[in-house]
């Protein structure tokens, strides 16, 4: 199973920019890569911070683009979003009985759970008792299957100042996940930083942003954290029966592609035909 992941888009009204960046144009770079190189994806996940200020014109921009995506899409919200405005524009997208933008997807590779960590008037993420109860029920239903969690706010720390604005309910969240016993991966955005690791026994990846991306500046280091206009990051998750691989890639236009003749397809096929031997 192939999942194309996009995070932290920060759309605005047409013609507006965020920190000098045309985020709609950057989002289009990701969507073009999806269409041109990964049209065989089984799913596209948008990990939140869809809008820069949670305004309706931004969601209308998103709405117009979602119509052109040829693969199924799951959409989450982040701290820059507004749940009420989002749901007014997308009334038919999945939500639970309390209006939280939660959903599940059962696949041959396991259950994918998509969480709503948005909390009004907070930069930090939150999973209240209602949301944790919903998650617990969905995990119980998947007792005999692997589970993959998608969310905007990371519950884990990455050693940078952005840790101060991650999810506030990490202990309760972890207890909920470990009660299941087979959570294979946590996928989060929010930090504008690509990294991966293990959090209290649970593997995670943090997906980079369509918006600006942060350089490495660890907690306690003096000076501002560098922000880079490029690259535009997306990630691709490959779920197998006994494996999970995540590729992180730059889809921006400042890449230079090597001429194909440096390693032509015919040469590759010859090596394969010889079982990997360089010469016959």
Rosetta blueprint (number, residue, H / E / L):
1 X L
2 X E
3 X E
4 X E
5 X E
6 X E
7 X L
8 X L
9 X L
10 X L
11 X E
12 X L
13 X L
14 X L
15 X L
16 X L
17 X L
18 X E
19 X L
20 X L
21 X E
22 X L
23 X H
24 X H
25 X H
26 X H
27 X H
28 X H
29 X H
30 X H
31 X H
32 X H
33 X H
34 X H
35 X H
36 X H
37 X H
38 X L
39 X L
40 X L
41 X L
42 X L
43 X E
44 X E
45 X E
46 X E
47 X L
48 X L
49 X L
50 X L
51 X E
52 X L
53 X L
54 X L
55 X L
56 X H
57 X H
58 X H
59 X H
60 X H
61 X H
62 X H
63 X H
64 X H
65 X H
66 X H
67 X L
68 X L
69 X L
70 X L
71 X L
72 X L
73 X E
74 X E
75 X E
76 X L
77 X L
78 X L
79 X L
80 X L
81 X L
82 X L
83 X H
84 X H
85 X H
86 X H
87 X H
88 X H
89 X H
90 X L
91 X L
92 X L
93 X L
94 X L
95 X L
96 X L
97 X L
98 X L
99 X L
100 X L
101 X L
102 X L
103 X E
104 X E
105 X E
106 X E
107 X E
108 X L
109 X L
110 X E
111 X E
112 X E
113 X E
114 X E
115 X L
116 X L
117 X L
118 X L
119 X L
120 X L
121 X L
122 X L
123 X L
124 X L
125 X E
126 X L
127 X L
128 X L
129 X H
130 X H
131 X H
132 X H
133 X H
134 X H
135 X H
136 X H
137 X H
138 X H
139 X H
140 X H
141 X H
142 X L
143 X L
144 X L
145 X L
146 X L
147 X E
148 X E
149 X E
150 X E
151 X L
152 X L
153 X L
154 X L
155 X L
156 X L
157 X L
158 X L
159 X L
160 X E
161 X H
162 X H
163 X H
164 X H
165 X H
166 X L
167 X E
168 X L
169 X L
170 X H
171 X H
172 X H
173 X H
174 X H
175 X H
176 X H
177 X H
178 X H
179 X H
180 X H
181 X L
182 X L
183 X E
184 X E
185 X E
186 X E
187 X E
188 X E
189 X L
190 X L
191 X L
192 X L
193 X L
194 X L
195 X E
196 X E
197 X E
198 X E
199 X E
200 X L
201 X L
202 X E
203 X E
204 X E
205 X E
206 X E
207 X L
208 X L
209 X L
210 X L
211 X L
212 X L
213 X E
214 X E
215 X L
216 X L
217 X L
218 X E
219 X L
220 X L
221 X L
222 X L
223 X L
224 X L
225 X L
226 X L
227 X E
228 X E
229 X L
230 X L
231 X L
232 X L
233 X E
234 X E
235 X E
236 X E
237 X E
238 X E
239 X E
240 X L
241 X L
242 X L
243 X L
244 X E
245 X E
246 X E
247 X E
248 X E
249 X E
250 X E
251 X L
252 X L
253 X L
254 X L
255 X L
256 X L
257 X L
258 X L
259 X L
260 X H
261 X H
262 X H
263 X H
264 X L
265 X H
266 X H
267 X H
268 X H
269 X H
270 X H
271 X H
272 X H
273 X H
274 X L
275 X L
276 X L
277 X L
278 X L
279 X L
280 X L
